[in-house]
Amino acid sequence: MATNKKELWRAVKFTLFSISAGVIQAVSSLLLKLVIIDRVMDPEATMMFIIEQPTSTFIADTVGLALSVLWNFTFNRKFTFKAANNVPIAMLLAFLFYVPFYPFQIWYVAMVEQGLASIGGWGYVIGLGTCMIINFVLEFIWQKFVVFRGKVDTNDLAHKEQNNEK
């Protein structure tokens, strides 16, 4: 397959897996925040992490992001980038992306939620959704040029496809 087509297809696959990871993050975060945590915890309870924020927002964002990252990393490693690199090292590199991004997400979602408090739970939804878009773009760049750099198309699936093309 021509390099341009191959890279376009790689971007499409990354987008599709990211959408599925986004659904996992959104559903788990929203379920936790709006259905479970706010019903068992005081919705007015706050905590200080980067910014004063509802404790339920912090818990929901943390769990949702962790589930999303594990899903996205696993499928993009195997099917999008077809990388055979050392999984613990690749996961460490993926984790390093979130060292600055996680605090940014916590701050950003809380700020948008607080700024749009007049529209209720929709402020949280808007903050989470727009942050997920930012994450999508930056994570693609990070995975392509840092995590899987030099390791793209090196796993068994890539070798099988290369043999089938011959």
DSSP file with accessible surface (Angstrom, degrees, kcal/mol):
  #  RESIDUE AA STRUCTURE BP1 BP2  ACC     N-H-->O    O-->H-N    N-H-->O    O-->H-N    TCO  KAPPA ALPHA  PHI   PSI    X-CA   Y-CA   Z-CA
    1    1 A M              0   0  118      0, 0.0     5,-0.0     0, 0.0   164,-0.0   0.000 360.0 360.0 360.0 137.4    0.0    0.0    0.0
    2    2 A A     >  -     0   0   61      1,-0.1     4,-2.7     4,-0.1     5,-0.2  -0.255 360.0-117.7 -59.2 146.6    1.3    3.4   -0.9
    3    3 A T  H  > S+     0   0  103      1,-0.2     4,-2.6     2,-0.2     5,-0.2   0.886 112.2  50.7 -57.1 -44.5    2.8    5.3    2.1
    4    4 A N  H  > S+     0   0  140      1,-0.2     4,-2.2     2,-0.2    -1,-0.2   0.922 113.7  44.9 -62.0 -43.1    0.3    8.2    1.9
    5    5 A K  H  > S+     0   0  146      2,-0.2     4,-2.7     1,-0.2    -1,-0.2   0.894 112.6  52.4 -66.2 -39.5   -2.7    5.8    1.8
    6    6 A K  H  X S+     0   0   48     -4,-2.7     4,-2.2     2,-0.2    -2,-0.2   0.920 111.7  45.1 -63.4 -43.1   -1.2    3.7    4.6
    7    7 A E  H  X S+     0   0   57     -4,-2.6     4,-2.3     2,-0.2    -2,-0.2   0.868 112.3  51.6 -71.1 -35.0   -0.8    6.8    6.9
    8    8 A L  H  X S+     0   0  119     -4,-2.2     4,-2.3    -5,-0.2    -2,-0.2   0.938 111.2  47.6 -64.0 -45.4   -4.3    8.0    6.1
    9    9 A W  H  X S+     0   0  123     -4,-2.7     4,-2.7     2,-0.2    -2,-0.2   0.890 110.0  53.7 -62.5 -37.8   -5.7    4.6    7.0
   10   10 A R  H  X S+     0   0    5     -4,-2.2     4,-2.6     1,-0.2    -1,-0.2   0.931 109.2  48.2 -61.8 -43.4   -3.6    4.7   10.2
   11   11 A A  H  X S+     0   0   33     -4,-2.3     4,-2.4     2,-0.2    -2,-0.2   0.894 111.1  50.7 -65.1 -38.1   -5.1    8.1   11.1
   12   12 A V  H  X S+     0   0   54     -4,-2.3     4,-2.7     2,-0.2    -2,-0.2   0.936 111.4  47.6 -64.6 -45.7   -8.6    6.7   10.4
   13   13 A K  H  X S+     0   0   25     -4,-2.7     4,-2.8     2,-0.2     5,-0.3   0.922 111.4  50.7 -62.3 -43.1   -8.0    3.7   12.6
   14   14 A F  H  X S+     0   0    0     -4,-2.6     4,-2.6     1,-0.2    -1,-0.2   0.921 110.9  50.0 -59.7 -42.5   -6.6    5.9   15.3
   15   15 A T  H  X S+     0   0   52     -4,-2.4     4,-2.5     2,-0.2    -2,-0.2   0.930 111.5  47.5 -61.5 -46.1   -9.7    8.1   15.1
   16   16 A L  H  X S+     0   0  102     -4,-2.7     4,-2.2     2,-0.2    -2,-0.2   0.923 114.5  45.3 -64.5 -43.9  -12.1    5.1   15.3
   17   17 A F  H  X S+     0   0   43     -4,-2.8     4,-2.6     1,-0.2    -1,-0.2   0.891 112.8  52.3 -66.3 -36.0  -10.3    3.6   18.3
   18   18 A S  H  X S+     0   0   15     -4,-2.6     4,-2.8    -5,-0.3    -2,-0.2   0.875 107.0  52.3 -67.4 -36.6  -10.2    7.0   19.9
   19   19 A I  H  X S+     0   0  101     -4,-2.5     4,-2.5     2,-0.2    -2,-0.2   0.940 110.8  47.5 -62.5 -44.2  -13.9    7.4   19.4
   20   20 A S  H  X S+     0   0   35     -4,-2.2     4,-2.2     1,-0.2    -2,-0.2   0.915 113.7  47.4 -64.3 -39.5  -14.5    4.1   21.1
   21   21 A A  H  X S+     0   0    1     -4,-2.6     4,-2.9     2,-0.2    -1,-0.2   0.887 110.3  53.5 -66.3 -37.4  -12.1    5.1   23.9
   22   22 A G  H  X S+     0   0   13     -4,-2.8     4,-3.2     2,-0.2     5,-0.2   0.884 107.2  50.8 -63.3 -38.6  -14.0    8.4   24.1
   23   23 A V  H  X S+     0   0   82     -4,-2.5     4,-3.0     2,-0.2     5,-0.3   0.938 111.1  48.8 -64.2 -43.5  -17.3    6.6   24.4
   24   24 A I  H  X S+     0   0   49     -4,-2.2     4,-2.4     1,-0.2     5,-0.3   0.935 115.1  44.7 -60.5 -45.9  -15.8    4.5   27.3
   25   25 A Q  H  X S+     0   0    2     -4,-2.9     4,-2.7     2,-0.2     5,-0.3   0.941 116.5  45.0 -64.9 -47.3  -14.4    7.6   29.0
   26   26 A A  H  X S+     0   0   25     -4,-3.2     4,-3.0     2,-0.2     5,-0.3   0.946 116.4  44.4 -64.2 -48.1  -17.7    9.6   28.5
   27   27 A V  H  X S+     0   0   89     -4,-3.0     4,-2.8    -5,-0.2     5,-0.3   0.945 118.0  43.2 -64.3 -47.8  -20.0    6.8   29.6
   28   28 A S  H  X S+     0   0   20     -4,-2.4     4,-2.6    -5,-0.3     5,-0.2   0.938 118.2  45.1 -66.1 -42.5  -17.9    5.8   32.6
   29   29 A S  H  X S+     0   0    0     -4,-2.7     4,-3.1    -5,-0.3     5,-0.3   0.941 117.5  43.4 -64.9 -47.3  -17.3    9.4   33.7
   30   30 A L  H  X>S+     0   0   46     -4,-3.0     4,-2.7    -5,-0.3     5,-0.7   0.909 114.3  50.1 -66.8 -41.1  -20.9   10.5   33.2
   31   31 A L  I  X>S+     0   0   85     -4,-2.8     5,-2.3    -5,-0.3     4,-1.4   0.948 115.9  43.0 -60.9 -47.4  -22.2    7.3   34.8
   32   32 A L  I  <>S+     0   0   38     -4,-2.6     5,-3.4    -5,-0.3     6,-0.5   0.953 122.5  37.5 -62.3 -50.2  -20.0    7.8   37.8
   33   33 A K  I  <>S+     0   0    9     -4,-3.1     5,-1.1    -5,-0.2    -2,-0.2   0.951 127.4  28.3 -70.3 -52.3  -20.5   11.6   38.1
   34   34 A L  I  <5S+     0   0   62     -4,-2.7    -3,-0.2    -5,-0.3    -1,-0.2   0.712 133.1  24.9 -90.2 -20.5  -24.1   12.1   37.3
   35   35 A V  I  <<S+     0   0   68     -4,-1.4    -3,-0.2    -5,-0.7    -4,-0.1   0.812 129.4  20.3-111.1 -46.1  -25.7    8.7   38.4
   36   36 A I  I >><S+     0   0   77     -5,-2.3     4,-1.4    -6,-0.2     3,-1.1   0.953 121.3  39.7 -94.6 -63.1  -23.5    7.0   41.0
   37   37 A I  I >><S+     0   0   11     -5,-3.4     4,-2.7     1,-0.3     3,-0.7   0.913 113.9  52.1 -61.6 -45.8  -21.2    9.4   42.9
   38   38 A D  H 34<S+     0   0   36     -5,-1.1    -1,-0.3    -6,-0.5    -2,-0.1   0.704 111.5  50.4 -66.1 -15.9  -23.6   12.3   43.2
   39   39 A R  H <4 S+     0   0  187     -3,-1.1    -1,-0.2     3,-0.1    -2,-0.2   0.727 119.8  32.6 -90.4 -26.0  -26.1   10.0   44.7
   40   40 A V  H << S+     0   0  117     -4,-1.4     2,-0.3    -3,-0.7    -2,-0.2   0.598 119.9  50.0-105.6 -15.5  -23.9    8.4   47.3
   41   41 A M  S  < S-     0   0   60     -4,-2.7     3,-0.0    -5,-0.2     0, 0.0  -0.816  99.0 -91.1-116.1 162.6  -21.7   11.4   48.1
   42   42 A D    >   -     0   0  101     -2,-0.3     3,-2.2     1,-0.2    14,-0.2  -0.604  32.7-148.3 -70.4 115.1  -22.5   15.0   48.9
   43   43 A P  T 3  S+     0   0   64      0, 0.0    -1,-0.2     0, 0.0    13,-0.1   0.724  97.5  58.2 -62.2 -15.5  -22.6   16.6   45.5
   44   44 A E  T 3  S+     0   0  153     10,-0.1     2,-0.1    -6,-0.1    -2,-0.1   0.540  78.6 116.0 -89.0  -6.9  -21.4   19.8   47.2
   45   45 A A    <   -     0   0   31     -3,-2.2    10,-2.4     9,-0.1    11,-0.5  -0.413  46.9-172.3 -65.5 133.4  -18.2   18.1   48.6
   46   46 A T  E     -A   54   0A  72      8,-0.3     2,-0.3     9,-0.1     6,-0.1  -0.814  12.6-168.3-124.4 166.1  -15.1   19.7   47.1
   47   47 A M  E     -A   53   0A  54      6,-2.5     6,-2.3    -2,-0.3     2,-0.7  -0.959  25.2-115.2-146.7 163.1  -11.4   18.9   47.1
   48   48 A M  E     +A   52   0A 130     -2,-0.3     2,-0.3     4,-0.2     4,-0.2  -0.911  49.0 138.2-108.2 111.7   -8.3   20.7   46.1
   49   49 A F  S    S-     0   0   69      2,-1.5     2,-2.7    -2,-0.7    -2,-0.1  -0.790  93.0 -35.4-147.9 107.9   -6.2   19.2   43.3
   50   50 A I  S    S+     0   0   88     -2,-0.3     2,-0.3    56,-0.0    -2,-0.1  -0.195 141.4  14.2  69.6 -46.6   -4.9   21.8   40.8
   51   51 A I  S    S-     0   0   24     -2,-2.7    -2,-1.5    -4,-0.1     2,-0.3  -0.982  94.3 -91.9-150.2 150.8   -8.2   23.7   41.5
   52   52 A E  E     +A   48   0A  93     -2,-0.3    -4,-0.2    -4,-0.2    -6,-0.0  -0.567  65.3 153.9 -65.3 125.8  -11.0   23.6   44.0
   53   53 A Q  E     -A   47   0A   1     -6,-2.3    -6,-2.5    -2,-0.3     2,-0.1  -0.978  51.0 -75.5-151.8 162.4  -13.5   21.2   42.4
   54   54 A P  E  >  -A   46   0A  24      0, 0.0     4,-1.8     0, 0.0     3,-0.4  -0.397  37.5-134.4 -62.1 135.4  -16.3   18.8   43.2
   55   55 A T  H  > S+     0   0   25    -10,-2.4     4,-2.5     1,-0.2     5,-0.2   0.887 106.5  58.4 -58.0 -37.3  -14.9   15.6   44.5
   56   56 A S  H  > S+     0   0    3    -11,-0.5     4,-2.5   -14,-0.2    -1,-0.2   0.875 103.2  52.0 -63.3 -35.1  -17.2   13.7   42.2
   57   57 A T  H  > S+     0   0    0     -3,-0.4     4,-2.7     2,-0.2     5,-0.3   0.940 109.9  48.8 -65.6 -45.5  -15.7   15.4   39.2
   58   58 A F  H  X S+     0   0   43     -4,-1.8     4,-2.2     2,-0.2    -2,-0.2   0.942 114.8  43.8 -60.1 -48.5  -12.2   14.4   40.2
   59   59 A I  H  X S+     0   0   59     -4,-2.5     4,-2.5     2,-0.2     5,-0.3   0.948 115.7  47.3 -63.8 -47.6  -13.1   10.8   40.8
   60   60 A A  H  X S+     0   0    0     -4,-2.5     4,-2.5    -5,-0.2     5,-0.2   0.919 113.9  47.2 -62.6 -44.3  -15.2   10.5   37.6
   61   61 A D  H  X S+     0   0    0     -4,-2.7     4,-2.4    -5,-0.2     5,-0.2   0.901 112.6  49.7 -65.0 -40.3  -12.5   12.1   35.5
   62   62 A T  H  X S+     0   0   46     -4,-2.2     4,-2.2    -5,-0.3    -2,-0.2   0.951 115.5  41.2 -65.3 -48.5   -9.7   10.0   36.9
   63   63 A V  H  X S+     0   0   60     -4,-2.5     4,-2.4    -5,-0.2     5,-0.2   0.938 116.4  49.3 -66.2 -46.4  -11.5    6.7   36.5
   64   64 A G  H  X S+     0   0    0     -4,-2.5     4,-2.2    -5,-0.3    -2,-0.2   0.920 112.5  47.3 -61.0 -42.8  -12.9    7.5   33.0
   65   65 A L  H  X S+     0   0    8     -4,-2.4     4,-2.8    -5,-0.2     5,-0.2   0.925 110.6  52.1 -66.3 -41.9   -9.5    8.7   31.8
   66   66 A A  H  X S+     0   0   52     -4,-2.2     4,-2.2    -5,-0.2     5,-0.2   0.931 111.6  46.2 -61.6 -45.0   -7.7    5.6   33.1
   67   67 A L  H  X S+     0   0   81     -4,-2.4     4,-2.1     1,-0.2    -1,-0.2   0.920 114.0  49.1 -63.0 -42.2  -10.2    3.2   31.4
   68   68 A S  H  X S+     0   0    5     -4,-2.2     4,-2.9    -5,-0.2     5,-0.3   0.917 110.2  49.9 -63.8 -44.4  -10.0    5.2   28.2
   69   69 A V  H  X S+     0   0   16     -4,-2.8     4,-2.8     2,-0.2     5,-0.3   0.927 110.8  48.9 -64.0 -44.9   -6.2    5.2   28.1
   70   70 A L  H  X S+     0   0   92     -4,-2.2     4,-2.0    -5,-0.2    -1,-0.2   0.933 115.4  44.4 -61.5 -45.1   -5.9    1.5   28.7
   71   71 A W  H  X S+     0   0   94     -4,-2.1     4,-2.2    -5,-0.2     5,-0.3   0.958 116.7  45.1 -62.1 -52.3   -8.4    0.7   25.9
   72   72 A N  H  X S+     0   0    3     -4,-2.9     4,-2.5     1,-0.2     5,-0.3   0.912 113.9  48.4 -63.4 -45.2   -6.9    3.2   23.4
   73   73 A F  H  X S+     0   0    8     -4,-2.8     4,-2.4    -5,-0.3     5,-0.2   0.941 111.7  50.1 -60.3 -48.5   -3.3    2.2   24.1
   74   74 A T  H  X S+     0   0   79     -4,-2.0     4,-1.7    -5,-0.3    -2,-0.2   0.936 117.2  37.7 -59.3 -49.4   -4.0   -1.5   23.8
   75   75 A F  H  X>S+     0   0   62     -4,-2.2     4,-2.8    -5,-0.2     5,-0.8   0.888 116.8  49.7 -75.7 -37.6   -5.9   -1.3   20.5
   76   76 A N  I  X>S+     0   0    0     -4,-2.5     5,-3.2    -5,-0.3     6,-0.6   0.890 109.7  52.8 -68.8 -35.5   -3.7    1.4   18.8
   77   77 A R  I  <5S+     0   0   55     -4,-2.4     6,-2.4    -5,-0.3    -2,-0.2   0.945 119.5  33.9 -61.6 -46.0   -0.5   -0.5   19.7
   78   78 A K  I  <5S+     0   0  106     -4,-1.7    -2,-0.2    -5,-0.2    -1,-0.2   0.921 134.7  17.5 -79.0 -44.4   -1.8   -3.7   18.1
   79   79 A F  I  <5S+     0   0   70     -4,-2.8    -3,-0.2    -5,-0.2    -2,-0.1   0.789 127.0  38.5-105.8 -32.9   -3.9   -2.6   15.2
   80   80 A T  I  <<S+     0   0    0     -5,-0.8    -3,-0.2    -4,-0.6    -4,-0.1   0.944 133.7  17.4 -85.6 -55.5   -3.1    1.1   14.3
   81   81 A F  S   <S-     0   0    0     -5,-3.2    72,-2.7    71,-0.1    73,-0.3   0.619  86.5-148.2 -92.8 -15.0    0.6    1.3   14.8
   82   82 A K        +     0   0    9     -6,-0.6    72,-2.3    70,-0.2    73,-2.2   0.907  33.8 175.6  47.6  52.7    1.2   -2.5   14.7
   83   83 A A        -     0   0    0     -6,-2.4    -1,-0.2    71,-0.2    69,-0.2  -0.745  33.7-172.1 -99.2 135.2    4.1   -2.1   17.1
   84   84 A A        +     0   0   53     67,-0.7     3,-0.1    -2,-0.4    -1,-0.1   0.153  44.5 131.6-104.1  15.9    6.1   -4.9   18.6
   85   85 A N  S    S-     0   0   19     66,-0.2     2,-0.2     1,-0.2    -2,-0.0  -0.157  75.9 -68.5 -69.0 166.6    8.0   -2.7   21.0
   86   86 A N     >  -     0   0   89      1,-0.1     4,-2.8     2,-0.1     5,-0.2  -0.347  45.3-145.9 -55.8 118.4    8.4   -3.6   24.6
   87   87 A V  H  > S+     0   0   66      1,-0.2     4,-3.2     2,-0.2     5,-0.3   0.916  94.5  50.6 -61.3 -47.0    4.9   -3.1   26.2
   88   88 A P  H  > S+     0   0   95      0, 0.0     4,-2.3     0, 0.0    -1,-0.2   0.918 114.3  45.1 -59.9 -38.8    6.1   -1.8   29.6
   89   89 A I  H  > S+     0   0   94      2,-0.2     4,-2.5     1,-0.2    -2,-0.2   0.932 114.3  48.3 -68.7 -43.7    8.3    0.8   28.0
   90   90 A A  H  X S+     0   0    0     -4,-2.8     4,-2.4     1,-0.2    -1,-0.2   0.913 112.6  49.0 -61.8 -41.1    5.6    1.8   25.5
   91   91 A M  H  X S+     0   0   52     -4,-3.2     4,-2.9    -5,-0.2    -1,-0.2   0.900 109.3  52.6 -66.5 -37.8    3.1    2.0   28.3
   92   92 A L  H  X S+     0   0   97     -4,-2.3     4,-2.3    -5,-0.3    -2,-0.2   0.931 110.1  48.1 -61.5 -44.3    5.5    4.1   30.4
   93   93 A L  H  X S+     0   0   47     -4,-2.5     4,-1.0     2,-0.2    -2,-0.2   0.901 112.1  49.1 -63.5 -39.4    5.9    6.5   27.4
   94   94 A A  H >X S+     0   0    3     -4,-2.4     4,-0.8     1,-0.2     3,-0.7   0.916 110.2  52.0 -64.2 -40.8    2.1    6.6   27.0
   95   95 A F  H >X S+     0   0  123     -4,-2.9     3,-1.0     1,-0.2     4,-0.6   0.889 100.7  61.7 -61.3 -39.4    1.9    7.4   30.8
   96   96 A L  H >< S+     0   0   76     -4,-2.3     3,-0.7     1,-0.3    -1,-0.2   0.805  95.1  61.9 -60.6 -29.1    4.4   10.2   30.4
   97   97 A F  H <X S+     0   0   20     -4,-1.0     4,-1.4    -3,-0.7    -1,-0.3   0.882 103.8  49.9 -59.5 -37.4    1.9   12.0   28.1
   98   98 A Y  H <X S+     0   0   16     -3,-1.0     4,-2.2    -4,-0.8    -1,-0.2   0.566  86.2  85.0 -84.3  -7.2   -0.5   12.1   31.0
   99   99 A V  H << S+     0   0   79     -3,-0.7    -1,-0.2    -4,-0.6    -2,-0.2   0.965 111.8  18.5 -59.4 -48.6    1.9   13.5   33.5
  100  100 A P  H  > S+     0   0   91      0, 0.0     4,-1.6     0, 0.0    -2,-0.2   0.826 126.4  56.4 -87.7 -29.4    1.1   17.1   32.2
  101  101 A F  H  X S+     0   0   11     -4,-1.4     4,-3.2    -5,-0.2     5,-0.2   0.905  99.9  57.1 -72.8 -38.1   -2.2   16.2   30.5
  102  102 A Y  H  X S+     0   0   49     -4,-2.2     4,-2.7     2,-0.2     5,-0.2   0.950 109.4  44.1 -59.5 -50.5   -4.0   14.7   33.5
  103  103 A P  H  > S+     0   0   35      0, 0.0     4,-2.7     0, 0.0    -1,-0.2   0.908 113.8  52.7 -61.0 -37.3   -3.6   17.9   35.7
  104  104 A F  H  X S+     0   0   66     -4,-1.6     4,-3.5     2,-0.2     5,-0.2   0.939 110.3  47.6 -59.7 -46.5   -4.6   20.0   32.6
  105  105 A Q  H  X S+     0   0    0     -4,-3.2     4,-2.8     2,-0.2     5,-0.4   0.929 111.4  50.1 -61.1 -45.0   -7.7   17.8   32.2
  106  106 A I  H  X S+     0   0    0     -4,-2.7     4,-1.7    -5,-0.2    -1,-0.2   0.942 117.0  41.2 -58.7 -46.5   -8.6   18.1   35.9
  107  107 A W  H  X S+     0   0  104     -4,-2.7     4,-2.7    -5,-0.2    -2,-0.2   0.952 117.0  47.7 -64.6 -49.7   -8.2   21.9   35.8
  108  108 A Y  H  X S+     0   0   53     -4,-3.5     4,-2.7    -5,-0.2     5,-0.3   0.935 113.1  45.3 -62.0 -50.1   -9.9   22.4   32.4
  109  109 A V  H  X S+     0   0    0     -4,-2.8     4,-2.9    -5,-0.2    -1,-0.2   0.931 115.3  48.4 -63.0 -43.1  -13.0   20.2   33.1
  110  110 A A  H  X S+     0   0    0     -4,-1.7     4,-2.8    -5,-0.4     5,-0.2   0.914 112.2  49.3 -63.4 -41.2  -13.4   21.8   36.5
  111  111 A M  H  X S+     0   0   79     -4,-2.7     4,-2.8     2,-0.2    -2,-0.2   0.921 113.9  44.7 -64.6 -44.1  -13.0   25.3   35.1
  112  112 A V  H  X S+     0   0   27     -4,-2.7     4,-2.1     2,-0.2    -2,-0.2   0.938 113.8  50.5 -65.9 -43.9  -15.5   24.7   32.3
  113  113 A E  H  < S+     0   0   26     -4,-2.9    -2,-0.2    -5,-0.3    -1,-0.2   0.935 115.5  42.5 -59.1 -45.1  -18.0   23.0   34.7
  114  114 A Q  H >< S+     0   0   87     -4,-2.8     3,-1.3     1,-0.2    -1,-0.2   0.901 113.3  52.2 -68.9 -39.3  -17.7   26.0   37.1
  115  115 A G  H 3< S+     0   0   62     -4,-2.8     3,-0.2     1,-0.3    -1,-0.2   0.795 117.6  38.2 -67.0 -28.1  -17.9   28.5   34.4
  116  116 A L  T >< S+     0   0   61     -4,-2.1     3,-2.3    -5,-0.2     7,-0.4  -0.004  76.0 126.4-110.6  28.2  -21.0   27.0   33.0
  117  117 A A  G X   +     0   0   66     -3,-1.3     3,-1.9     1,-0.3    -1,-0.2   0.791  62.3  71.5 -57.2 -26.9  -22.6   26.1   36.3
  118  118 A S  G 3  S+     0   0  116      1,-0.3    -1,-0.3    -3,-0.2    -2,-0.1   0.699  95.7  51.8 -66.8 -15.4  -25.8   27.9   35.3
  119  119 A I  G X  S-     0   0   74     -3,-2.3     3,-1.3     1,-0.3    -1,-0.3   0.185 102.2-140.6-106.5  16.9  -26.6   25.2   32.8
  120  120 A G  T X  S-     0   0   43     -3,-1.9     3,-1.7     1,-0.2     4,-0.5  -0.316  70.3  -1.3  70.1-140.6  -26.3   22.4   35.4
  121  121 A G  T 3> S+     0   0   36      1,-0.3     4,-1.8     2,-0.2     3,-0.3   0.657 118.2  78.5 -62.1 -16.3  -24.6   19.1   34.4
  122  122 A W  H <> S+     0   0  170     -3,-1.3     4,-2.8     1,-0.2    -1,-0.3   0.815  83.9  63.0 -66.4 -26.4  -24.1   20.3   30.8
  123  123 A G  H <> S+     0   0    0     -3,-1.7     4,-2.4    -7,-0.4    -1,-0.2   0.927 105.3  46.0 -62.0 -41.9  -21.1   22.3   32.0
  124  124 A Y  H  > S+     0   0    0     -4,-0.5     4,-2.9    -3,-0.3     5,-0.3   0.929 112.4  50.4 -64.5 -44.8  -19.4   19.1   32.9
  125  125 A V  H  X S+     0   0   43     -4,-1.8     4,-2.7     1,-0.2    -2,-0.2   0.925 112.4  46.5 -61.0 -44.9  -20.4   17.4   29.7
  126  126 A I  H  X S+     0   0   73     -4,-2.8     4,-2.5     2,-0.2     5,-0.3   0.927 113.7  48.6 -65.3 -43.6  -19.1   20.3   27.6
  127  127 A G  H  X S+     0   0    0     -4,-2.4     4,-2.1    -5,-0.2    -2,-0.2   0.942 114.6  44.9 -61.9 -46.6  -15.8   20.5   29.6
  128  128 A L  H  X S+     0   0    4     -4,-2.9     4,-2.2     2,-0.2    -2,-0.2   0.936 114.1  49.6 -63.7 -45.5  -15.3   16.7   29.3
  129  129 A G  H  X S+     0   0   33     -4,-2.7     4,-1.5    -5,-0.3    -2,-0.2   0.929 112.9  44.5 -62.7 -46.1  -16.1   16.6   25.5
  130  130 A T  H  X S+     0   0   49     -4,-2.5     4,-1.9     1,-0.2    -1,-0.2   0.888 112.4  52.8 -69.6 -33.6  -13.9   19.5   24.5
  131  131 A C  H  X S+     0   0    0     -4,-2.1     4,-2.7    -5,-0.3    -1,-0.2   0.886 105.2  55.6 -67.3 -35.6  -11.0   18.1   26.6
  132  132 A M  H  X S+     0   0   35     -4,-2.2     4,-2.4     2,-0.2    -1,-0.2   0.871 105.7  51.8 -64.8 -34.4  -11.4   14.8   24.9
  133  133 A I  H  X S+     0   0  112     -4,-1.5     4,-1.9     2,-0.2    -1,-0.2   0.931 110.3  47.8 -66.5 -44.6  -11.0   16.5   21.5
  134  134 A I  H  X S+     0   0   58     -4,-1.9     4,-2.3     1,-0.2     5,-0.3   0.937 112.4  50.1 -59.8 -45.1   -7.8   18.2   22.7
  135  135 A N  H  X S+     0   0    6     -4,-2.7     4,-3.0     1,-0.2     5,-0.3   0.913 106.1  56.6 -59.8 -43.4   -6.5   14.8   24.1
  136  136 A F  H  X S+     0   0   66     -4,-2.4     4,-1.9     2,-0.2    -1,-0.2   0.936 110.9  42.0 -55.7 -50.1   -7.3   13.1   20.7
  137  137 A V  H  X S+     0   0   73     -4,-1.9     4,-1.7     1,-0.2    -1,-0.2   0.956 118.8  43.1 -66.5 -49.7   -5.1   15.4   18.7
  138  138 A L  H  X S+     0   0   80     -4,-2.3     4,-2.5     1,-0.2    -2,-0.2   0.885 112.4  53.1 -67.8 -36.1   -2.2   15.6   21.2
  139  139 A E  H  X S+     0   0    7     -4,-3.0     4,-3.2    -5,-0.3     5,-0.3   0.885 105.5  53.8 -69.0 -36.2   -2.2   11.9   21.9
  140  140 A F  H  X S+     0   0   45     -4,-1.9     4,-2.7    -5,-0.3     5,-0.3   0.956 111.4  45.8 -60.3 -47.3   -2.0   10.9   18.2
  141  141 A I  H  X S+     0   0   85     -4,-1.7     4,-2.5     1,-0.2     5,-0.3   0.937 114.9  47.9 -60.5 -45.3    1.1   13.1   17.8
  142  142 A W  H  X>S+     0   0   76     -4,-2.5     4,-2.1     1,-0.2     5,-1.8   0.930 114.8  44.1 -63.1 -47.3    2.6   11.7   21.0
  143  143 A Q  I  <>S+     0   0    0     -4,-3.2     5,-2.8     3,-0.2    -1,-0.2   0.928 116.8  45.8 -66.2 -42.6    1.9    8.1   20.1
  144  144 A K  I  <5S+     0   0   46     -4,-2.7    -2,-0.2    -5,-0.3    -1,-0.2   0.924 125.8  27.8 -66.4 -43.8    3.1    8.4   16.5
  145  145 A F  I  <5S+     0   0  120     -4,-2.5    -2,-0.2    -5,-0.3    -1,-0.2   0.567 136.0  18.5-102.2  -8.2    6.3   10.4   17.2
  146  146 A V  I  <5S+     0   0   55     -4,-2.1     3,-0.4    -5,-0.3    -3,-0.2   0.662 123.4  39.1-123.1 -61.7    7.3    9.2   20.7
  147  147 A V  I   <S+     0   0    3     -5,-1.8    -4,-0.2     1,-0.2    -3,-0.2   0.929 132.2  21.4 -63.9 -48.5    5.6    6.0   21.9
  148  148 A F  S >><S+     0   0    0     -5,-2.8     3,-2.4    -6,-0.2     4,-0.7   0.257  84.6 143.1-109.0  15.5    5.8    4.0   18.6
  149  149 A R  T 34 S+     0   0  189     -3,-0.4    -4,-0.1     1,-0.3    -5,-0.0  -0.301  81.6   2.0 -58.5 125.3    8.6    5.9   16.8
  150  150 A G  T 34 S+     0   0   74      1,-0.1    -1,-0.3    -2,-0.0    -5,-0.1   0.465 121.4  79.2  76.9  -0.9   10.7    3.5   14.9
  151  151 A K  T X4  +     0   0   96     -3,-2.4     3,-0.8   -68,-0.0   -67,-0.7   0.365  58.2 126.6-117.6   1.5    8.4    0.6   15.9
  152  152 A V  T 3< S+     0   0   38     -4,-0.7   -70,-0.2     1,-0.2   -69,-0.1  -0.367  78.5   9.4 -66.0 138.8    5.5    1.0   13.5
  153  153 A D  T 3  S+     0   0   24    -72,-2.7    -1,-0.2     1,-0.1   -70,-0.2   0.868  93.6 116.2  60.6  43.2    4.6   -2.0   11.5
  154  154 A T    <   +     0   0   48    -72,-2.3   -71,-0.2    -3,-0.8    -2,-0.1   0.471  46.5  92.9-116.9  -3.5    6.8   -4.4   13.4
  155  155 A N  S  > S-     0   0   18    -73,-2.2     4,-2.1    -4,-0.1     5,-0.2  -0.255  91.2 -95.3 -87.9 177.7    4.3   -6.8   15.0
  156  156 A D  H  > S+     0   0  124      1,-0.2     4,-2.4     2,-0.2     5,-0.2   0.866 122.9  56.2 -59.9 -38.7    3.1  -10.2   13.6
  157  157 A L  H  > S+     0   0   52      1,-0.2     4,-2.2     2,-0.2    -1,-0.2   0.924 108.3  47.3 -61.2 -42.7    0.0   -8.6   12.1
  158  158 A A  H  > S+     0   0    2      1,-0.2     4,-2.4     2,-0.2    -1,-0.2   0.908 111.0  51.6 -65.4 -40.6    2.1   -6.2   10.1
  159  159 A H  H  X S+     0   0   84     -4,-2.1     4,-2.3     2,-0.2    -2,-0.2   0.900 109.2  50.4 -64.3 -40.0    4.4   -9.0    8.9
  160  160 A K  H  X S+     0   0  135     -4,-2.4     4,-2.0     2,-0.2    -1,-0.2   0.916 111.3  48.5 -62.9 -43.5    1.4  -11.1    7.8
  161  161 A E  H  X S+     0   0   70     -4,-2.2     4,-1.4     1,-0.2    -2,-0.2   0.901 111.0  50.4 -64.3 -40.0    0.1   -8.1    5.8
  162  162 A Q  H  X S+     0   0   64     -4,-2.4     4,-0.7     1,-0.2    -2,-0.2   0.895 110.8  49.0 -65.3 -38.9    3.5   -7.5    4.2
  163  163 A N  H  < S+     0   0  101     -4,-2.3     3,-0.5     1,-0.2    -1,-0.2   0.855 109.1  53.0 -68.9 -34.6    3.8  -11.1    3.2
  164  164 A N  H  < S+     0   0  137     -4,-2.0    -1,-0.2     1,-0.2    -2,-0.2   0.778 104.2  56.7 -70.2 -28.4    0.2  -11.1    1.7
  165  165 A E  H  <        0   0  108     -4,-1.4    -1,-0.2    -5,-0.1    -2,-0.2   0.680 360.0 360.0 -75.1 -19.9    1.1   -8.0   -0.4
  166  166 A K     <        0   0  197     -4,-0.7    -3,-0.0    -3,-0.5    -4,-0.0  -0.289 360.0 360.0 -80.9 360.0    4.1   -9.8   -2.0
